[in-house]
Amino acid sequence: MSMIFIGGSREIYELPEPAITRIGAIVAAEHGVLISDASGADAEVQGLLAGYGYEHVGVFHAGKEPRNNLGDWAAYHVPSPDEGATGDFVHAAKDREMARRADFGMMVWDGASPGTAVNMLRLAIANKPCVIYDLARGSVATTYNVEDWCAMLRHAGSDIRRQAEARLTPDERLALPG
């Protein structure tokens, strides 16, 4: 069973039809799904999976309890190693863990979310394919490596790339081209 890290932007509250179709194929193939407890795209995907009655799902969360676990699936608590972490940095450890455990990724991106961009990069650093539904450009692309990620981020603009890079660990930064 392949493990698929599914994620997306918190500002997305409606999944595009091609992403819904792909999730249906993931369910039909009985792949494992690794997903966050965030609102937006993650909760939308959770709702779809719960509607299927799908069981092969793990929900990763940084807080004491998941914010969303719509299918009452196994929950994996991954606290931030930095006691003083705030904001998005609190959730970085669980995102890294999902990228580490995954064989593939699928992201629904609004073209602006630096958090989703960083998750795509984490998969690219490990040379794990990631299908990206880029709603800002109305396109679907697959990244296989860091070069693909860099090409995708050129369309988002330098501000999004700067915001994404600000969230990286020093080791993750080293994977980026000069």
Protein Blocks (a to p, Z undefined) as FASTA:
>chain_A
ZZddddddfkbcbdcfklmmmmmmmmmnopacdddfbehjllmmmmmmmmnopabbcddd
fbfbdfbdfkopacdddddfblkbghjllmmmmmmmmmmmpmbdcdddehlamklmmmmm
mmmmnopacddddfknopacddfbfklmmmmmmmnojklmmmmmmmpcfklmmmpgZZ
